[in-house]
Amino acid sequence: MRIHKTDSLLLLIDFQAGLLPVIEGGELAIREAAWLAGVAEMLQVPRWLTEQYPERLGGTEAGLVKAVGTHERWQKTHFSIMEEPDFAQALKALGRHQIIVCGTEAHICVLQSVLGLREAGYEVFWLSEATASRRREEAQLARARACAAGAVAVSADMVAYEWLHRCDTPLFKEVHQRFLKPRSPWPVTFF
């Protein structure tokens, strides 16, 4: 059940400017999502954003949009993005089966989207440090429920290193220099 960059999609759910000020751990969630989105962009992993009722909650936080780079953006009225027929059809047409999910609120839109993705047969990876709610306890319950439904809790580093797969390539060295090395708490040398 290793995560493969050629079969992955990074799905960033409802990181909306109007909602983020009340999200416990929202800044960390944005930072981790932006970091992994940058790695995904270098590795050509598609990045898709969703927005729940943006007329009311605002669009995706501007710094995150910038970090994500080229992406698809989906607006929704259902809490689960899988209930939006255009999204479900586009995802099926994309042909990727491993969905790395993060966003807000964990116990509402993220959880319901994860359950919909699992029902549709996708492998789902819950990006733990980039998924948050107004209350930490609700985010923890949502992750537990998602995992009980077959999702797998992961960290951004886990995903990045599985996408990279090996350390002796020019691509690894480039990603390491730009993204991985700055996160390391100690000096790391690779080849």
Disulfide bonds with the S-S distance in Angstrom:
none
